[in-house]
């Protein structure tokens, strides 16, 4: 959920202010994300097509798909991905799968505790093994990696970027520094290349 509503007419200027605070490499990746034409969620047939693509990508990583919404229990049951949700949510969970070390890929919601769509929140919290700053860092990496998968697959990743508050405080250097730090962490783990394109690696820290 966007913390501070952004007036559509102000978005281009905000993009430019944020870009000006980034180093050239990070700015190039941000430019690939920050397309105002991709600031709205897909609907109808386009959304259905995006969902099918996200499901195929999940299967290609060896993730099993389970019918039903995450609100029934979990987004990731420890063995399968609940598939009745939006494409961008599926891509976010794929990013979590890539980021999680092998011992956490068999835990409910990757051992991170309840997510926004988790139905059995108590069960997810009982299964949690990652907390506080470590959890926040992994959530940030999954957020940006999921956005980059959306962009790579021709989906409206800028909508997710905005919804997940990457432009909150866009006029302050700290927001740009956070973006660069998370992008650098993904690069160091081989999950994105130098241009910020997601890679198929699924590696432990």
Secondary structure by P-SEA (a helix, b strand, c coil): cccccccccaaaaaaaaaaaaccaaaaaaaaacccccccccccaaaaaaaaaaaaaaaaaacccccccccccccccccccccccccaaaaaaaaaaaaaccccccccccccccccccccaaaaaaaacccccaaaaaaaaaaaaaaaaaaaaaccaaaaaaaaaccccccccaaaaaaaaaaaaaaaaacccccccccccccccc
